[in-house]
Amino acid sequence: MVDLSYTYADAGQDGTKVRTRTDAVADLKISYTYDSAGRFSYAKEEKGSTPTYSWRYCFDQAGNLTSQGTGKGCPSDSTFTINDAEQITAKNGSGANWSYDAAGNETSGASSLEGTRTGEQWSDFSQMTSSTVGGTTYEGQYGSTDQSERIRLGDTFFHNGPLGLSVKSTAGVDTGFNREPGGTLNSMTTGGKSYYYLTDALGSVVALTDESGTKVNTYSYSPRGVERAATSEKVSQPYRFAGGYQDPTGLYHFAARYYDPHMTRFTQPDPSGQEKNPYLYAEGDPVNKQRHPSFRTGPQGCRGGKHHRYRRPSVECKPGWPVGQSGRECLRRGSRRGR
């Protein structure tokens, strides 16, 4: 079903960074390389002994992405211009895509598979209240003065409990999320059926199974979180890379900010003002680190090179009732604020 293993040591270098990730089911191995500042810079994927894909990234001293591609050295496939505020202003010399407001929030962004982001509007609390992607405008509402508790995005409404998002409703269809006591995703319920999350060491969702243990969804990502063609989804659900909620805009909602996986950076500056680079995600190392308060290793995640083990709860809880750590009891119902 899912069989992932990791290695860390590399010729006496930092043993805390993943050096290889092997997927025994798909017969794929990805090897990772880091630059002198510890930032992820290169990955090569192989099926058996045959190379299948590679990713190359180069950065300036502040950690801003300056070029990306697949070639050796710093590739020229895509190059980026950075201003003194650490904001991307141009791709391959064209500044038509990016713009920012006075607070540093992105008001238009790069094109992606979902479309080009335009008309991004922000509240006085730097909450994204509107964004247009691919001709569709998504308006956002929040239940607090930051972006951690969303009430609505477009035609989707959110109900939040003390452990995080408990229910989302789109076009009259409810999807409930059951969580461990610490808040980690365990399962989801929709259409009267339950499905269970399988995650990797980073907490990225790699598969979804039904009540019989049959795998119904499979997910694959680039090292920065861009979904790959190998993704197959029969049952719609929003959680993806690093356990983040992926919006139809293509951005990931990570508590206080939105993350653009195509650029490995947030779309707005760090609200604490404590980061040297206010837009940088995971200190330039999305392979090993996350940068959002709700991060926890998934309930079926793995660490230290151990293989993934799947554990299915023996109870089915109502939406908003998290499953206990033992998997055999339902905890108290979470409050639903922002109705």
C-alpha contacts under 8 A as a table, 3 or more apart, distances in Angstrom:
res1	aa1	res2	aa2	distance
1	M	25	V	7.00
1	M	215	K	6.94
2	V	23	D	7.68
2	V	24	A	7.89
2	V	25	V	6.47
2	V	198	L	7.90
2	V	207	A	7.75
2	V	308	H	6.77
3	D	23	D	5.87
3	D	24	A	5.50
3	D	25	V	6.08
3	D	307	H	6.08
3	D	308	H	5.75
3	D	309	R	7.96
4	L	21	R	6.91
4	L	22	T	5.61
4	L	23	D	4.80
4	L	24	A	6.41
4	L	200	D	7.39
4	L	306	K	7.92
4	L	307	H	5.43
4	L	308	H	5.79
5	S	21	R	5.83
5	S	22	T	5.28
5	S	23	D	6.85
5	S	305	G	5.14
5	S	306	K	5.92
5	S	307	H	5.19
5	S	308	H	7.47
6	Y	18	V	6.58
6	Y	19	R	7.34
6	Y	20	T	5.53
6	Y	21	R	4.66
6	Y	22	T	6.37
6	Y	304	G	7.08
6	Y	305	G	4.15
6	Y	306	K	7.14
7	T	18	V	5.96
7	T	19	R	5.55
7	T	20	T	5.23
7	T	21	R	6.84
7	T	304	G	7.74
7	T	305	G	5.67
8	Y	14	D	7.95
8	Y	15	G	5.11
8	Y	16	T	6.09
8	Y	17	K	5.54
8	Y	18	V	4.64
8	Y	19	R	4.96
8	Y	20	T	7.04
8	Y	304	G	7.95
8	Y	305	G	7.69
9	A	12	G	6.48
9	A	13	Q	6.53
9	A	14	D	6.78
9	A	15	G	4.48
9	A	16	T	7.54
9	A	17	K	7.73
9	A	18	V	7.93
9	A	19	R	6.95
10	D	13	Q	5.40
10	D	14	D	7.36
10	D	15	G	6.98
10	D	19	R	6.95
12	G	15	G	7.43
14	D	17	K	6.40
15	G	18	V	7.81
17	K	288	N	6.25
18	V	21	R	7.26
18	V	32	Y	6.95
18	V	287	V	7.30
18	V	288	N	6.70
19	R	31	S	5.67
19	R	32	Y	4.98
19	R	33	T	6.95
20	T	29	K	6.80
20	T	30	I	5.51
20	T	31	S	4.42
20	T	32	Y	6.09
21	R	29	K	5.67
21	R	30	I	5.26
21	R	31	S	6.67
22	T	27	D	7.40
22	T	28	L	5.86
22	T	29	K	4.36
22	T	30	I	6.50
23	D	26	A	5.61
23	D	27	D	5.63
23	D	28	L	5.15
23	D	29	K	6.21
24	A	27	D	4.83
24	A	28	L	6.76
25	V	28	L	7.94
27	D	47	K	5.72
27	D	48	G	6.31
28	L	45	E	6.80
28	L	46	E	5.67
28	L	47	K	4.65
28	L	48	G	6.72
29	K	45	E	5.62
29	K	46	E	5.28
29	K	47	K	6.50
29	K	48	G	7.69
30	I	43	A	6.46
30	I	44	K	5.44
30	I	45	E	4.30
30	I	46	E	6.39
31	S	43	A	5.44
31	S	44	K	5.32
31	S	45	E	6.58
32	Y	40	F	7.32
32	Y	41	S	7.82
32	Y	42	Y	5.88
32	Y	43	A	4.52
32	Y	44	K	6.84
33	T	40	F	6.19
33	T	41	S	5.88
33	T	42	Y	5.02
33	T	43	A	6.20
34	Y	37	A	7.71
34	Y	38	G	5.44
34	Y	39	R	5.27
34	Y	40	F	4.43
34	Y	41	S	5.08
34	Y	42	Y	6.75
35	D	38	G	5.35
35	D	39	R	5.47
35	D	40	F	6.52
35	D	41	S	5.97
36	S	39	R	7.42
38	G	284	G	7.94
38	G	285	D	7.35
39	R	63	G	7.99
39	R	283	E	7.14
39	R	284	G	4.91
39	R	285	D	4.97
40	F	57	Y	7.74
40	F	284	G	6.40
40	F	285	D	4.96
40	F	286	P	7.24
40	F	287	V	6.99
41	S	55	W	7.95
41	S	56	R	5.77
41	S	57	Y	4.88
41	S	58	C	6.35
42	Y	54	S	7.35
42	Y	55	W	5.51
42	Y	56	R	4.55
42	Y	57	Y	6.32
43	A	54	S	5.51
43	A	55	W	5.22
43	A	56	R	6.78
43	A	223	P	7.69
44	K	51	P	7.19
44	K	52	T	7.82
44	K	53	Y	6.02
44	K	54	S	4.34
44	K	55	W	6.61
45	E	51	P	5.89
45	E	52	T	5.58
45	E	53	Y	5.15
45	E	54	S	5.99
46	E	49	S	5.98
46	E	50	T	5.27
46	E	51	P	4.20
46	E	52	T	5.25
46	E	53	Y	7.15
47	K	50	T	5.28
47	K	51	P	6.39
47	K	52	T	6.50
53	Y	70	T	7.91
54	S	70	T	5.44
55	W	68	Q	7.56
55	W	69	G	6.07
55	W	70	T	4.90
55	W	71	G	7.91
56	R	68	Q	5.58
56	R	69	G	5.27
56	R	70	T	5.23
56	R	71	G	6.70
56	R	72	K	7.37
56	R	73	G	7.88
56	R	74	C	7.26
56	R	75	P	7.08
57	Y	65	L	7.00
57	Y	66	T	7.77
57	Y	67	S	5.92
57	Y	68	Q	4.52
57	Y	69	G	6.73
57	Y	74	C	6.90
57	Y	75	P	7.62
58	C	65	L	5.94
58	C	66	T	5.71
58	C	67	S	5.31
58	C	68	Q	6.42
58	C	74	C	5.75
58	C	75	P	7.92
59	F	62	A	7.61
59	F	63	G	5.30
59	F	64	N	5.20
59	F	65	L	4.51
59	F	66	T	5.12
59	F	67	S	7.10
60	D	63	G	5.36
60	D	64	N	5.47
60	D	65	L	6.75
60	D	66	T	6.42
61	Q	64	N	7.45
62	A	86	E	7.90
62	A	276	K	7.71
62	A	277	N	6.35
63	G	277	N	7.25
63	G	280	L	6.93
63	G	283	E	7.59
63	G	284	G	6.33
64	N	82	I	7.47
64	N	86	E	7.02
64	N	280	L	7.08
65	L	68	Q	7.59
65	L	80	F	7.01
65	L	263	M	7.21
65	L	264	T	7.70
66	T	79	T	5.54
66	T	80	F	4.84
66	T	81	T	6.79
66	T	82	I	7.71
67	S	74	C	6.52
67	S	75	P	6.14
67	S	76	S	6.52
67	S	77	D	7.40
67	S	78	S	5.41
67	S	79	T	4.20
67	S	80	F	6.01
68	Q	74	C	7.21
68	Q	75	P	5.73
68	Q	76	S	7.06
68	Q	77	D	6.34
68	Q	78	S	5.41
68	Q	79	T	6.68
69	G	75	P	5.27
69	G	76	S	6.91
69	G	77	D	5.17
69	G	78	S	6.49
70	T	75	P	6.79
70	T	77	D	7.85
71	G	74	C	7.43
71	G	75	P	5.47
72	K	75	P	6.55
75	P	78	S	7.26
75	P	79	T	7.99
76	S	79	T	6.07
78	S	91	K	6.70
78	S	92	N	5.97
79	T	91	K	5.67
79	T	92	N	5.02
79	T	93	G	7.73
80	F	88	I	6.64
80	F	89	T	7.44
80	F	90	A	5.58
80	F	91	K	4.60
80	F	92	N	6.10
80	F	93	G	7.35
81	T	88	I	5.74
81	T	89	T	5.58
81	T	90	A	5.00
81	T	91	K	6.50
81	T	92	N	7.93
81	T	93	G	7.23
82	I	85	A	7.88
82	I	86	E	5.80
82	I	87	Q	5.43
82	I	88	I	4.60
82	I	89	T	5.81
82	I	90	A	7.45
83	N	86	E	5.49
83	N	87	Q	5.52
83	N	88	I	6.63
83	N	89	T	6.72
84	D	87	Q	7.32
86	E	277	N	6.78
86	E	278	P	7.45
86	E	279	Y	7.26
87	Q	279	Y	7.68
88	I	98	W	6.91
89	T	95	G	5.56
89	T	97	N	7.72
89	T	98	W	5.40
89	T	99	S	7.00
90	A	93	G	5.55
90	A	94	S	4.98
90	A	95	G	3.97
90	A	96	A	7.09
90	A	97	N	7.07
90	A	98	W	6.72
91	K	94	S	5.31
91	K	95	G	6.51
94	S	97	N	7.65
95	G	98	W	6.26
97	N	108	S	6.21
97	N	109	G	5.31
97	N	110	A	5.43
97	N	111	S	7.49
97	N	116	T	7.81
98	W	106	E	7.28
98	W	107	T	7.35
98	W	108	S	5.13
98	W	109	G	4.73
98	W	110	A	6.56
99	S	106	E	5.93
99	S	107	T	5.38
99	S	108	S	5.26
99	S	109	G	6.98
100	Y	103	A	7.74
100	Y	104	G	5.47
100	Y	105	N	5.31
100	Y	106	E	4.37
100	Y	107	T	4.95
100	Y	108	S	7.08
101	D	104	G	5.35
101	D	105	N	5.48
101	D	106	E	6.59
101	D	107	T	6.39
102	A	105	N	7.45
103	A	126	S	7.77
104	G	268	Q	6.06
104	G	269	P	6.27
105	N	122	W	7.48
105	N	126	S	7.21
105	N	267	T	6.33
105	N	268	Q	4.41
105	N	269	P	6.80
106	E	109	G	6.71
106	E	120	E	6.90
106	E	267	T	5.43
106	E	268	Q	6.02
107	T	118	T	6.51
107	T	119	G	5.96
107	T	120	E	4.36
107	T	121	Q	6.34
108	S	116	T	7.84
108	S	117	R	5.30
108	S	118	T	4.39
108	S	119	G	6.17
108	S	120	E	5.96
109	G	116	T	6.46
109	G	117	R	5.01
109	G	118	T	6.58
110	A	116	T	5.72
110	A	117	R	6.50
111	S	114	E	7.63
111	S	115	G	5.29
111	S	116	T	3.88
111	S	117	R	6.68
112	S	115	G	5.07
112	S	116	T	6.16
112	S	250	G	7.82
112	S	262	H	7.59
113	L	250	G	7.97
114	E	133	V	6.70
114	E	134	G	6.23
114	E	248	P	7.41
114	E	249	T	6.25
114	E	250	G	5.95
115	G	133	V	5.30
115	G	134	G	4.46
115	G	249	T	7.88
116	T	132	T	7.98
116	T	133	V	5.60
116	T	134	G	6.35
117	R	120	E	7.18
117	R	131	S	6.68
117	R	132	T	5.73
117	R	133	V	4.86
117	R	134	G	7.64
117	R	249	T	7.64
118	T	131	S	6.24
118	T	132	T	5.24
118	T	133	V	6.56
119	G	130	S	7.05
119	G	131	S	5.46
119	G	132	T	5.81
120	E	128	M	6.87
120	E	129	T	7.52
120	E	130	S	5.43
120	E	131	S	4.30
120	E	132	T	6.84
121	Q	128	M	5.73
121	Q	129	T	5.53
121	Q	130	S	5.07
121	Q	131	S	6.56
122	W	125	F	7.60
122	W	126	S	5.27
122	W	127	Q	5.13
122	W	128	M	4.43
122	W	129	T	5.37
122	W	130	S	7.21
123	S	126	S	5.11
123	S	127	Q	5.12
123	S	128	M	6.56
123	S	129	T	6.46
124	D	127	Q	7.37
125	F	145	T	6.13
125	F	146	D	6.52
126	S	146	D	7.42
127	Q	142	Y	7.90
127	Q	145	T	7.91
127	Q	146	D	6.36
127	Q	147	Q	5.79
128	M	131	S	7.50
128	M	140	G	6.49
128	M	147	Q	7.92
129	T	139	E	5.34
129	T	140	G	4.41
129	T	141	Q	6.33
130	S	137	T	6.78
130	S	138	Y	5.50
130	S	139	E	4.24
130	S	140	G	5.87
131	S	137	T	5.55
131	S	138	Y	5.32
131	S	139	E	6.60
131	S	249	T	7.95
132	T	135	G	6.19
132	T	136	T	5.34
132	T	137	T	4.06
132	T	138	Y	6.15
132	T	249	T	7.93
133	V	136	T	5.39
133	V	137	T	6.42
133	V	138	Y	7.99
133	V	249	T	5.91
137	T	154	G	7.25
138	Y	153	L	5.91
138	Y	154	G	4.29
138	Y	155	D	7.93
139	E	152	R	7.51
139	E	153	L	5.46
139	E	154	G	5.04
140	G	150	R	7.52
140	G	151	I	7.55
140	G	152	R	5.35
140	G	153	L	4.42
140	G	154	G	6.54
141	Q	150	R	6.04
141	Q	151	I	5.34
141	Q	152	R	5.07
141	Q	153	L	6.69
142	Y	145	T	7.44
142	Y	146	D	7.55
142	Y	147	Q	6.39
142	Y	148	S	7.91
142	Y	149	E	5.76
142	Y	150	R	4.30
142	Y	151	I	5.00
142	Y	152	R	6.98
143	G	149	E	5.48
143	G	150	R	5.97
143	G	151	I	6.03
143	G	337	R	7.58
143	G	338	G	5.74
144	S	147	Q	7.09
144	S	148	S	7.49
144	S	149	E	6.22
146	D	149	E	7.42
146	D	256	A	6.24
147	Q	150	R	6.34
147	Q	255	A	6.19
147	Q	256	A	4.87
147	Q	257	R	6.63
148	S	254	F	7.71
148	S	255	A	4.19
148	S	256	A	5.04
148	S	257	R	7.90
149	E	160	N	7.00
149	E	255	A	7.51
150	R	153	L	7.64
150	R	158	F	6.32
151	I	157	F	5.68
151	I	158	F	4.84
151	I	159	H	6.70
151	I	338	G	5.94
151	I	339	R	7.56
152	R	155	D	7.17
152	R	156	T	5.63
152	R	157	F	4.37
152	R	158	F	5.80
153	L	156	T	5.34
153	L	157	F	6.57
155	D	170	T	5.96
155	D	171	A	6.78
156	T	168	K	6.64
156	T	169	S	5.49
156	T	170	T	4.49
156	T	171	A	7.31
157	F	168	K	5.60
157	F	169	S	5.12
157	F	170	T	6.57
158	F	165	L	6.95
158	F	166	S	7.79
158	F	167	V	5.96
158	F	168	K	4.57
158	F	169	S	6.53
159	H	165	L	6.15
159	H	166	S	5.84
159	H	167	V	5.10
159	H	168	K	6.25
159	H	336	R	5.32
159	H	337	R	6.38
159	H	338	G	6.79
159	H	339	R	6.95
160	N	163	L	7.80
160	N	164	G	5.57
160	N	165	L	4.41
160	N	166	S	5.26
160	N	167	V	6.93
160	N	334	G	7.63
160	N	335	S	7.08
160	N	336	R	5.29
160	N	337	R	6.04
160	N	338	G	7.75
161	G	164	G	5.33
161	G	165	L	6.11
161	G	166	S	5.77
161	G	320	G	6.85
161	G	334	G	4.36
161	G	335	S	4.93
161	G	336	R	5.50
161	G	337	R	7.23
162	P	334	G	5.82
162	P	335	S	6.79
163	L	166	S	7.84
163	L	179	R	7.21
163	L	181	P	7.36
163	L	182	G	7.10
163	L	183	G	4.74
163	L	334	G	7.52
164	G	183	G	6.48
165	L	168	K	7.61
165	L	177	F	7.01
166	S	176	G	5.64
166	S	177	F	4.95
166	S	178	N	6.84
166	S	319	P	6.46
166	S	320	G	4.77
166	S	334	G	7.63
167	V	174	D	6.67
167	V	175	T	5.53
167	V	176	G	4.34
167	V	177	F	6.04
167	V	319	P	6.44
167	V	320	G	6.63
168	K	174	D	5.79
168	K	175	T	5.38
168	K	176	G	6.63
169	S	172	G	6.03
169	S	173	V	5.40
169	S	174	D	4.41
169	S	175	T	6.36
170	T	173	V	5.25
170	T	174	D	6.66
173	V	190	T	7.79
173	V	191	G	7.84
174	D	190	T	6.30
174	D	191	G	7.78
175	T	188	M	6.76
175	T	189	T	5.62
175	T	190	T	4.73
175	T	191	G	7.85
175	T	319	P	7.55
176	G	188	M	5.42
176	G	189	T	4.99
176	G	190	T	6.55
176	G	318	K	7.57
176	G	319	P	4.29
176	G	320	G	6.46
177	F	185	L	7.09
177	F	186	N	7.61
177	F	187	S	5.98
177	F	188	M	4.41
177	F	189	T	6.50
177	F	319	P	6.08
177	F	320	G	6.63
177	F	322	P	7.72
178	N	185	L	6.29
178	N	186	N	5.62
178	N	187	S	5.18
178	N	188	M	5.89
178	N	189	T	7.99
178	N	317	C	7.18
178	N	319	P	6.63
178	N	320	G	6.45
178	N	321	W	6.25
178	N	322	P	4.42
178	N	323	V	5.99
179	R	182	G	7.60
179	R	183	G	5.29
179	R	184	T	5.25
179	R	185	L	4.56
179	R	186	N	4.97
179	R	187	S	6.95
179	R	321	W	7.95
179	R	322	P	4.60
179	R	323	V	5.86
179	R	324	G	7.89
180	E	183	G	5.21
180	E	184	T	5.21
180	E	185	L	6.49
180	E	186	N	6.27
180	E	299	P	7.50
180	E	322	P	6.07
180	E	323	V	5.72
180	E	324	G	5.73
180	E	325	Q	5.79
181	P	184	T	7.47
181	P	322	P	7.10
181	P	323	V	7.55
181	P	324	G	6.18
181	P	325	Q	6.53
183	G	294	S	7.66
184	T	296	R	6.33
184	T	297	T	7.37
184	T	298	G	5.84
184	T	299	P	6.38
185	L	197	Y	7.10
185	L	298	G	6.56
185	L	299	P	6.83
186	N	196	Y	6.20
186	N	197	Y	5.87
186	N	298	G	7.78
186	N	299	P	6.21
186	N	323	V	7.41
187	S	194	S	6.84
187	S	195	Y	5.51
187	S	196	Y	4.25
187	S	197	Y	5.63
188	M	194	S	5.68
188	M	195	Y	5.30
188	M	196	Y	6.42
188	M	197	Y	7.91
189	T	192	G	6.56
189	T	193	K	5.51
189	T	194	S	4.35
189	T	195	Y	6.27
189	T	318	K	7.96
189	T	319	P	6.87
190	T	193	K	5.50
190	T	194	S	6.58
193	K	210	D	7.86
193	K	211	E	7.58
194	S	210	D	6.36
194	S	211	E	6.04
194	S	316	E	7.34
195	Y	208	L	6.34
195	Y	209	T	5.42
195	Y	210	D	4.56
195	Y	211	E	6.11
196	Y	208	L	5.47
196	Y	209	T	5.17
196	Y	210	D	6.41
196	Y	211	E	7.60
196	Y	312	R	7.00
197	Y	205	V	6.59
197	Y	206	V	7.93
197	Y	207	A	6.27
197	Y	208	L	4.90
197	Y	209	T	6.78
197	Y	300	Q	7.62
198	L	205	V	5.86
198	L	206	V	5.88
198	L	207	A	5.12
198	L	208	L	6.02
198	L	209	T	7.80
198	L	298	G	7.63
198	L	299	P	7.79
198	L	300	Q	5.67
198	L	301	G	7.23
198	L	310	Y	6.77
199	T	202	L	7.68
199	T	203	G	5.28
199	T	204	S	5.22
199	T	205	V	4.40
199	T	206	V	5.26
199	T	207	A	6.94
199	T	298	G	5.68
199	T	299	P	7.53
199	T	300	Q	5.78
199	T	301	G	5.09
200	D	203	G	5.26
200	D	204	S	5.52
200	D	205	V	6.71
200	D	206	V	6.53
200	D	298	G	7.38
200	D	300	Q	7.55
200	D	301	G	4.95
200	D	302	C	6.15
200	D	308	H	7.17
201	A	204	S	7.44
201	A	297	T	6.68
201	A	298	G	7.72
201	A	301	G	5.08
201	A	302	C	4.64
201	A	303	R	5.56
202	L	242	A	5.69
202	L	287	V	7.44
202	L	288	N	6.60
202	L	289	K	7.32
202	L	290	Q	7.74
202	L	297	T	6.38
202	L	298	G	7.90
202	L	301	G	7.50
203	G	241	F	7.35
203	G	242	A	4.84
203	G	243	G	5.28
203	G	295	F	7.85
203	G	296	R	6.93
203	G	297	T	4.92
203	G	298	G	4.85
203	G	301	G	6.23
204	S	240	R	5.73
204	S	241	F	4.35
204	S	242	A	4.10
204	S	243	G	4.92
204	S	244	G	7.77
204	S	298	G	7.73
205	V	208	L	7.75
205	V	219	Y	6.81
205	V	239	Y	6.69
205	V	240	R	5.13
205	V	241	F	6.28
205	V	242	A	7.32
205	V	243	G	6.29
206	V	218	T	5.78
206	V	219	Y	4.70
206	V	220	S	6.60
206	V	240	R	7.76
207	A	215	K	6.75
207	A	216	V	7.46
207	A	217	N	5.24
207	A	218	T	4.49
207	A	219	Y	5.93
208	L	215	K	5.80
208	L	216	V	5.78
208	L	217	N	4.93
208	L	218	T	6.74
209	T	212	S	7.64
209	T	213	G	5.32
209	T	214	T	5.17
209	T	215	K	4.19
209	T	216	V	5.38
209	T	217	N	6.96
210	D	213	G	5.33
210	D	214	T	5.49
210	D	215	K	6.52
210	D	216	V	6.62
211	E	214	T	7.40
215	K	218	T	7.50
216	V	233	E	6.98
216	V	234	K	6.12
216	V	235	V	7.01
217	N	231	T	7.71
217	N	232	S	5.56
217	N	233	E	4.55
217	N	234	K	5.96
217	N	235	V	6.76
218	T	230	A	7.67
218	T	231	T	5.43
218	T	232	S	5.08
218	T	233	E	6.37
219	Y	227	E	7.48
219	Y	228	R	7.82
219	Y	230	A	6.84
219	Y	231	T	4.29
219	Y	232	S	6.36
219	Y	233	E	7.70
219	Y	240	R	7.72
220	S	227	E	5.96
220	S	228	R	5.42
220	S	229	A	7.53
220	S	230	A	5.79
220	S	231	T	5.21
221	Y	224	R	7.37
221	Y	225	G	5.16
221	Y	226	V	5.26
221	Y	227	E	4.46
221	Y	228	R	5.20
221	Y	241	F	7.15
222	S	225	G	5.23
222	S	226	V	5.13
222	S	227	E	6.46
222	S	228	R	6.61
223	P	226	V	7.60
223	P	286	P	6.79
223	P	287	V	5.93
224	R	261	P	5.59
224	R	262	H	7.29
224	R	264	T	6.16
224	R	286	P	5.73
224	R	287	V	7.13
225	G	241	F	5.29
225	G	242	A	7.76
225	G	261	P	5.28
225	G	262	H	7.75
226	V	261	P	5.57
226	V	262	H	6.33
227	E	231	T	6.94
228	R	231	T	5.90
229	A	232	S	7.98
233	E	236	S	6.47
238	P	245	Y	5.43
238	P	246	Q	5.53
238	P	247	D	7.20
239	Y	243	G	5.83
239	Y	244	G	5.52
239	Y	245	Y	4.53
239	Y	246	Q	6.07
240	R	243	G	5.48
240	R	244	G	5.59
240	R	245	Y	6.31
240	R	246	Q	6.43
241	F	244	G	5.72
242	A	290	Q	6.81
242	A	295	F	7.76
243	G	295	F	7.34
243	G	298	G	7.67
244	G	252	Y	5.80
244	G	253	H	6.11
244	G	254	F	5.84
245	Y	252	Y	5.45
245	Y	253	H	5.28
245	Y	254	F	7.07
246	Q	249	T	7.93
246	Q	250	G	6.29
246	Q	251	L	5.82
246	Q	252	Y	4.33
246	Q	253	H	6.23
247	D	250	G	5.56
247	D	251	L	5.64
247	D	252	Y	6.06
247	D	253	H	7.04
248	P	251	L	7.44
250	G	260	D	7.42
251	L	258	Y	6.07
251	L	259	Y	5.52
251	L	260	D	5.18
251	L	261	P	7.17
252	Y	258	Y	5.49
252	Y	259	Y	4.97
252	Y	260	D	6.67
252	Y	261	P	7.72
253	H	256	A	7.84
253	H	257	R	6.30
253	H	258	Y	4.78
253	H	259	Y	6.50
254	F	257	R	5.53
254	F	258	Y	5.91
254	F	259	Y	6.94
254	F	292	H	5.59
254	F	293	P	7.93
254	F	294	S	7.67
255	A	258	Y	7.87
255	A	292	H	6.22
255	A	293	P	6.78
255	A	294	S	6.95
256	A	271	P	7.93
256	A	292	H	7.44
257	R	266	F	6.70
257	R	267	T	7.39
257	R	268	Q	6.88
258	Y	266	F	5.65
258	Y	267	T	5.88
258	Y	268	Q	7.39
259	Y	264	T	7.35
259	Y	265	R	5.88
259	Y	266	F	4.34
259	Y	267	T	6.17
259	Y	281	Y	7.71
260	D	263	M	5.63
260	D	264	T	5.97
260	D	265	R	5.67
260	D	266	F	5.86
260	D	267	T	6.67
261	P	264	T	4.87
261	P	265	R	6.91
264	T	280	L	7.26
264	T	281	Y	6.09
264	T	284	G	7.53
264	T	286	P	7.81
265	R	279	Y	5.48
265	R	280	L	4.99
265	R	281	Y	4.90
266	F	269	P	7.05
266	F	279	Y	5.04
266	F	280	L	6.49
266	F	281	Y	6.32
267	T	279	Y	6.90
268	Q	278	P	7.77
268	Q	279	Y	6.30
269	P	273	G	7.76
269	P	278	P	4.55
269	P	279	Y	5.03
270	D	273	G	5.53
270	D	274	Q	7.28
270	D	275	E	6.60
270	D	278	P	4.82
270	D	279	Y	6.42
272	S	275	E	7.63
273	G	278	P	7.04
274	Q	278	P	7.87
275	E	278	P	5.33
277	N	280	L	5.56
280	L	283	E	6.03
280	L	284	G	6.49
281	Y	284	G	5.90
281	Y	285	D	7.63
281	Y	286	P	7.20
281	Y	290	Q	7.60
281	Y	291	R	6.31
282	A	285	D	5.43
282	A	286	P	5.58
282	A	289	K	5.33
282	A	290	Q	5.17
282	A	291	R	5.02
283	E	286	P	7.78
283	E	289	K	7.76
285	D	288	N	5.97
285	D	289	K	5.98
286	P	289	K	5.29
286	P	290	Q	6.44
290	Q	295	F	6.73
291	R	295	F	7.49
292	H	295	F	5.86
297	T	300	Q	7.99
297	T	301	G	5.73
297	T	302	C	7.72
298	G	301	G	4.70
300	Q	308	H	6.68
300	Q	309	R	6.11
300	Q	310	Y	5.56
300	Q	311	R	6.65
301	G	308	H	6.20
301	G	309	R	7.60
302	C	305	G	7.25
302	C	306	K	5.98
302	C	307	H	6.39
302	C	308	H	5.37
302	C	309	R	7.70
303	R	306	K	5.90
312	R	327	G	7.35
313	P	316	E	7.46
313	P	323	V	7.53
313	P	326	S	7.73
313	P	327	G	4.21
313	P	328	R	6.29
314	S	327	G	5.81
314	S	328	R	5.37
315	V	323	V	7.62
315	V	327	G	6.68
315	V	328	R	5.53
315	V	329	E	6.47
315	V	330	C	7.48
316	E	323	V	7.80
316	E	330	C	7.88
317	C	320	G	7.98
317	C	321	W	5.63
317	C	322	P	6.77
317	C	323	V	6.53
317	C	330	C	5.85
318	K	321	W	5.42
319	P	322	P	7.86
320	G	333	R	5.59
320	G	334	G	5.50
321	W	330	C	6.01
321	W	331	L	5.80
321	W	332	R	5.95
321	W	333	R	4.62
321	W	334	G	6.42
322	P	330	C	5.86
322	P	331	L	5.51
322	P	332	R	7.35
322	P	333	R	7.39
323	V	327	G	5.92
323	V	328	R	7.37
323	V	329	E	6.00
323	V	330	C	4.74
323	V	331	L	6.11
324	G	327	G	5.31
324	G	328	R	6.62
324	G	329	E	5.37
324	G	330	C	5.76
324	G	331	L	6.02
325	Q	328	R	7.90
326	S	329	E	7.12
336	R	339	R	6.87
